[in-house]
Amino acid sequence: NLLITDRWHQLLILSYLVFLAAYLCSFTGMLIWRLGRYRFGVRRIGYQRLRKYRRSLQTVPFWVLVLPMLLALFKRTLLGSGAAAAMILLGGLLGWLSLQVIELLREKIVDWYRLHRSGPTAVQKLAQTLGSGYYNANTGQAHRGHAMALVTMGFLGIIYLAGYWQLNPKSPLFEVPPFAYVLGLHMILTSLLSGATFFIDRYRIPLLTAITLYSALVYNTTRTDHYFSLYREVLPAPAIAEAVSARLALADSSADSSGNGIVTLVCASGGGIQAAAWTARVLTGLQESIGPAFPRSIQLISATSGGSVGALYYLAAFDPHRGLPTRPELLPGVIDAASASSLEASAWGIIYPDLLRIVFPFIDMDLDRAWALEQAWRRQLKPLWAQADPQKPETRLPMLSDWMRRTGQGVLPGVVLNATVVESGQQLALSTVDYPASDSSTTILFDRTFHRVYGDSADLSMVSAARLSATFPYVTPVARARYAGGGEGPLLPSWHIADGGYFDNQGVMAAVEWVQAVLKTPGLRARIGKILILQIMAFPDHQQMPSPENGNGWLSALIGPVQGIVNVRTSTQVARSELELQLLKDAYPGKIETVTLSPAEGDPPLSWHLSQNDIAQLRAAWVQLGDGTGVARIREMFNPAETK
């Protein structure tokens, strides 16, 4: 998906950056070849034989790098071939003009330096201090190649600084494709690491060793951790029985209730933006298909990873007075918000705040790629949250305490966003309801809810809660809690929170615990008819078991153990969830119905970026699913008379 473009400016930007990146690589290689002999005090390798091909030695690598990339961009773009060719040519032209500007600036700087040189200057002193390869003792001047390098880095630095302000995910001037950030990071690392290599290789210090030592020094002397912000708000979570009773009472008083006591528990699986978009599409699609009786029946949404993000947008559209999304025009907005790419924001966070944290580790920055990702989600959430209540539009985005209050009033179902504690591997439930404490008679430990870990006075932004649940490996860093703005409060655990998919990628465990807690509560069981456990799975069923293939023996031996560890996490969770649900149905015969809705086909991405083709495939998958047995079974439960 990184190479897919569906807008003309995206292809133009990528073509331009490809030219700059290829030039930087070829120029850096040529500079090292030309000046390496001075740095090491040896003859230049093949200098006499290759001197007359000096220009070709830089030009050929340039085109070897450029042409395959441009061909890949042309092949993967969704634009027409004519428009794509025009944008690539225009991007190349702009790149060529930029190189001419860089060369002109270099000549002007060198000419100015020669004109005003009247003795040792700061540049000469610096070059002399750096030693051979930088300073030419025969001429008493710095080597000219470094002037070109400095001008090039200055030119790229201007683009880099402009990107910090203009592409800030809080209010970006325009969107650039994620691969642009990859090229930007490539150019930054090429400049920094090639320069470091040229300097330290003289002392026979490998670059990897230098990076390792620098990282160890930074880790042991500075605060390099990632954090999420907690706020102070004293509001205990409502008990499950209290929340269920309040929501049942609201349903009983509503004319649009199904009237048959159906209770729906939604389990939304993880899987990046695919899971977010599919969760939003299924929930809004069922509401459009069945009517208000469906969202009014929802008593719990247990979501993990990308499913948490999709659930966040859907729940934000709930009317705080009627307990369901009452504005039909918001439902397409829920799907659009969940499908909107946020990989650009995460990439911005990597090449700006996260990179700056590495280069300048003594600066304590609150910004990182997780903050950037949250800003992208906040932009999408804000209009939904503001328009959900036509009587009193909300200005502040939801906090966990806000949704706990609404859950206690019955106007919002219980919400559990599942996360994982890195240090113990146990579940952390970011929940708006208070689950009963586990006892010795159960093997499922659900004690690690948010308020049991951080206390009743702790509060958390729901966007941050979704981010913690969706801490996609390496795209988002694992983080630990601290009070916002340096505030004080009870001592916080130093645990790091990771993606909920490590522990329960299907979100089933919270639903199982909910059923056990509710059906054991006197008075509640009689008020509940059927319990529908709706599993929203982001990926096709056939992907659970790939078709057998003849693999390479040595490769399987090399990566097999790691591949097995990674894959067994998913397979064991699926098997565990199926077993738990079957045991639950056996314990309460005739009371529980399970339905799983997943796309029939496709190979969607696991990142935070969907192309227009991916979005269209999800739309088609839902249309196809609407005629299937799963959706038909749900319709029959809510409207038995219409399906006969």
Secondary structure, 3 states (H helix, E strand, C coil): CCCCCCCHHHHHHHHHHHHHHHHHHHHHHHHHHHHHHHHHCCCCCCHHHHHHHHHHHHHHHHHHHHHHHHHHHHHHCCCCHHHHHHHHHHHHHHHHHHHHHHHHHHHHHHHHHHHHCCCCCHHHHHHHHHCCCCEECCCCEECCHHHHHHHHHHHHHHHHHHHHHHCCCCCCCCCCCHHHHHHHHHHHHHHHHHHHHHHHHHHCCCHHHHHHHHHHHHHHHCCCCCEEEEEECCCCCCEHHHHHHHHHHHHHCCCCCCCCCCEEEEEECCCHHHHHHHHHHHHHHHHHHHCCHHHHHEEEEEEECHHHHHHHHHHHCCCCCCCCCCCCCHHHHHHHHHHCCCHHHHHHHHHHHHHHHHHCCCCCCCCCHHHHHHHHHHHHHHHHHHHCCCCCCCCCCCEHHHHHHHHHHCCCCEEEEEEEECCCCCEEEEECCECCCCCCCCCCCCCCEHHHHHCCCEECEHHHHHHHHCCCECCECCEEEEEHHHCCCCCCCCCCEEECHHHHCCCHHHHHHHHHHHHCCCCCHHHCCCEEEEEECCCCHHHHCCCCCCCCHHHHHHHHHHHHHHHHHHHHHHHHHHHHHHHHHHHCCCCEEEEEECCCCCCCCCCCCCCHHHHHHHHHHHHHHCCCHHHHHHHHHHCHHHHC
